[in-house]
Amino acid sequence: MGRKVLVLNSDYSALSICTVPKAFLLVYLEKADLVAESSTAQLHTINATYPMPSVIRLHKYVHVPYKGVMLSRQNVFRRDSNKCVYCGSHEDLTLDHLIPKSKGGKTNWDNLVTACRRCNSRKGDNTPEEAGLKLPRKPFKPSFIMFLRDFSGSIEENWIPYLGMKDR
């Protein structure tokens, strides 16, 4: 059961993504409402059948002071589609500082990219331009909604209205 469920705050804003068992439990314990269910699957017990949640809405508003995407190795890899930004390889990936730390480069969204070990070694202690490497696009910090929408894997049709998407 690797499916995911979109969790909405009480004002219908996207809050997070959780597992089906967690979402079912929130609905069952009456802490959330079922907003949309899966059209392709159901949950079965010995005695009953329940709709499989796709989107749930919490009853109580959850105030989230910082709703951003944490800078982590895995999140940079996700942003860069799990491939080297220089050669496109999916093998032996590492993080690369565009401006090397030895030259004052910071560890932030705008200075980190995904690189394979080969390209990272080739670049060494240089900038991509100095090493003769092309950067296809400038790195960026994804917004929370963008991260949910574009980097969390598959998106269910029911999620589209809540993630600021017209149609896919």
C-alpha positions as CSV (number, residue, x, y, z in Angstrom):
1,M,0.0,0.0,0.0
2,G,2.5,2.6,-1.2
3,R,-0.2,5.2,-2.0
4,K,-0.1,8.7,-0.6
5,V,-2.9,11.0,0.6
6,L,-3.0,14.7,0.4
7,V,-3.7,16.3,3.7
8,L,-5.5,19.7,3.7
9,N,-5.7,22.1,6.6
10,S,-9.2,23.1,7.7
11,D,-9.1,26.0,5.2
12,Y,-8.5,23.6,2.4
13,S,-4.8,24.7,1.9
14,A,-2.4,21.9,1.2
15,L,-0.5,20.9,4.4
16,S,1.3,17.7,3.7
17,I,1.2,14.2,2.3
18,C,0.8,11.1,4.4
19,T,0.2,7.4,4.1
20,V,-3.2,5.7,3.5
21,P,-3.2,4.1,7.0
22,K,-2.5,7.4,8.7
23,A,-5.2,9.2,6.7
24,F,-7.7,6.4,7.3
25,L,-7.0,6.6,11.1
26,L,-7.5,10.4,11.1
27,V,-10.9,10.0,9.3
28,Y,-11.9,7.0,11.5
29,L,-11.1,8.9,14.7
30,E,-13.1,11.9,13.3
31,K,-10.1,14.2,13.3
32,A,-10.4,14.7,9.5
33,D,-13.0,14.5,6.8
34,L,-12.7,12.5,3.7
35,V,-12.7,15.0,0.8
36,A,-11.9,12.7,-2.1
37,E,-11.5,8.9,-2.3
38,S,-9.6,6.7,-4.7
39,S,-11.7,5.6,-7.7
40,T,-9.6,2.5,-8.2
41,A,-9.2,1.0,-4.8
42,Q,-10.9,0.4,-1.4
43,L,-9.8,-0.7,2.1
44,H,-11.2,-4.1,3.2
45,T,-11.5,-5.6,6.7
46,I,-13.1,-8.9,7.6
47,N,-16.5,-7.2,8.1
48,A,-16.5,-4.0,6.1
49,T,-15.3,-2.1,3.1
50,Y,-14.1,1.5,3.4
51,P,-13.3,4.1,0.7
52,M,-9.5,4.6,0.3
53,P,-8.7,8.2,1.1
54,S,-7.1,10.3,-1.6
55,V,-7.6,13.8,0.0
56,I,-8.5,14.5,3.6
57,R,-9.2,17.8,5.5
58,L,-8.3,18.2,9.1
59,H,-11.1,19.5,11.4
60,K,-8.8,21.8,13.4
61,Y,-6.6,24.4,11.8
62,V,-2.9,23.6,12.1
63,H,-0.7,26.7,12.3
64,V,2.6,26.0,10.5
65,P,5.0,28.8,11.2
66,Y,7.5,27.8,8.5
67,K,6.0,26.0,5.5
68,G,9.1,25.6,3.3
69,V,11.1,22.8,1.9
70,M,14.0,21.8,4.1
71,L,17.4,21.8,2.4
72,S,18.6,18.2,2.4
73,R,20.6,16.0,0.1
74,Q,17.5,14.0,-0.9
75,N,15.5,17.2,-1.6
76,V,18.2,18.6,-3.8
77,F,18.3,15.3,-5.7
78,R,14.5,15.4,-6.1
79,R,14.7,19.0,-7.4
80,D,17.3,18.0,-10.0
81,S,15.3,14.8,-11.0
82,N,17.9,12.5,-9.5
83,K,20.4,13.1,-12.3
84,C,23.6,14.9,-12.8
85,V,22.9,18.5,-13.9
86,Y,26.1,18.4,-16.1
87,C,25.9,15.1,-17.9
88,G,22.5,13.6,-17.0
89,S,23.8,10.5,-15.4
90,H,21.7,8.8,-12.7
91,E,24.7,6.9,-11.3
92,D,26.9,7.7,-8.2
93,L,25.3,11.0,-7.4
94,T,26.7,13.6,-5.0
95,L,26.1,17.2,-4.1
96,D,28.2,19.9,-5.8
97,H,28.7,23.5,-4.6
98,L,28.6,25.7,-7.7
99,I,30.9,28.2,-6.0
100,P,33.2,25.9,-4.0
101,K,33.2,26.3,-0.2
102,S,36.9,27.1,-0.3
103,K,36.0,30.2,-2.4
104,G,33.2,31.3,0.0
105,G,30.4,29.3,-1.5
106,K,27.4,28.8,0.8
107,T,25.5,25.6,1.5
108,N,22.1,26.8,0.2
109,W,19.5,26.0,-2.5
110,D,21.0,28.5,-4.9
111,N,24.5,27.1,-4.7
112,L,23.9,23.3,-4.5
113,V,23.2,21.0,-7.5
114,T,23.2,17.2,-8.1
115,A,26.4,15.9,-9.8
116,C,27.8,12.5,-10.5
117,R,31.2,11.8,-8.9
118,R,32.9,12.0,-12.3
119,C,31.6,15.5,-13.1
120,N,32.1,16.6,-9.5
121,S,35.8,15.5,-9.7
122,R,36.2,17.1,-13.1
123,K,34.9,20.4,-11.7
124,G,37.1,20.1,-8.6
125,D,37.7,23.4,-6.8
126,N,36.4,25.5,-9.7
127,T,33.1,27.1,-10.8
128,P,31.3,25.3,-13.6
129,E,32.4,28.0,-16.1
130,E,36.1,27.6,-15.1
131,A,35.8,23.8,-15.5
132,G,34.1,24.1,-18.9
133,L,30.8,22.6,-17.7
134,K,27.4,23.9,-18.8
135,L,24.7,24.5,-16.2
136,P,21.3,23.9,-18.0
137,R,19.4,26.1,-15.5
138,K,20.0,28.1,-12.4
139,P,19.4,26.2,-9.2
140,F,16.4,27.4,-7.1
141,K,14.6,26.9,-3.8
142,P,11.3,25.1,-4.6
143,S,8.2,26.4,-2.9
144,F,6.2,24.1,-0.6
145,I,3.3,23.7,-3.1
146,M,5.8,23.2,-6.0
147,F,7.6,20.5,-4.0
148,L,4.3,18.7,-3.2
149,R,3.1,19.0,-6.8
150,D,6.3,18.3,-8.7
151,F,8.7,16.4,-6.5
152,S,6.6,14.1,-4.4
153,G,6.1,11.4,-7.0
154,S,2.8,10.6,-8.6
155,I,0.0,13.1,-8.3
156,E,-3.6,11.8,-8.1
157,E,-6.2,13.5,-10.2
158,N,-8.1,14.5,-7.0
159,W,-5.2,16.5,-5.8
160,I,-5.1,18.9,-8.7
161,P,-7.6,21.6,-7.4
162,Y,-5.7,21.9,-4.1
163,L,-2.2,22.2,-5.5
164,G,-2.7,25.2,-7.7
165,M,-2.8,23.2,-11.0
166,K,-5.2,23.7,-13.8
167,D,-4.8,20.4,-15.6
168,R,-1.9,18.0,-16.1
